[in-house]
């Protein structure tokens, strides 16, 4: 069972909650496969997440909504729209409660969303996909550079960088 804490920490391995196969089958409406938009109901109410593909059966925890979109909406476009300053502001206007913040389904349904033609939304999603690939590659290259630097640093401290005649 994926909880918003798991999504917030991007941790789907340690300290996760499991449910029985019977419960998983019973909770058919809360099955998630990856790519869904998830919204926190309580606590950090209105916080938006994009569900990663975990390649195993997963059900959504109790304190979250899965936003189901119609065929006129690209999920990635909607996710980025809802995480803009305007989207966050629209959501925060609908969050209630002084101590424990909550948001209800009807409030979520009332959030205005612009709906450009689906081909433009799909183009946006493709560009985002390319950017995400470039970011992943850049992170990998940065890690490799840091590993190389640390290796050279160790050799320098041990006096192994220069050969002595």
NORNOR-V587718 format. One record per backbone hydrogen bond with DSSP energy under -0.5 kcal/mol. NH is the residue of the N-H (numbers start at 1). CO is the residue of the C=O. Records with the same first field share a line. If there is no record, write none. Layout:
BEGIN
NH=CO, CO
END
This chain:
BEGIN
2=59
7=3
8=4
9=5
10=6, 7
11=6
12=10
17=1
24=20
25=21
26=22
27=23
28=25, 26
30=27
31=28
32=58
35=51
37=67
38=36, 49
39=65
40=47
41=63
42=63
43=101
44=42
45=43
46=40
47=44
49=38
51=36, 49
54=52
58=32
60=30
61=2
64=61
65=39
67=37, 65
68=66
69=67
73=70
75=73
78=74
79=75
80=76
81=77
82=78
83=79
84=81
87=81
88=84
89=85
90=86
91=87
92=88
93=89
94=91
95=92
96=102
101=99
102=96
103=41
108=104
109=105
110=106
111=108
120=117
121=117
122=118
123=119
124=120
125=121
126=122
127=123
128=124
129=125
130=126
131=127
132=128
133=129
134=130
135=131
136=132
137=133
138=134
139=135
140=136
141=137
142=138
143=139
144=140
145=141
146=142
147=143
148=144
149=145
150=146
151=147
152=148
153=149
154=150
155=151
156=152
157=153
158=154
159=156
160=155
161=155
END
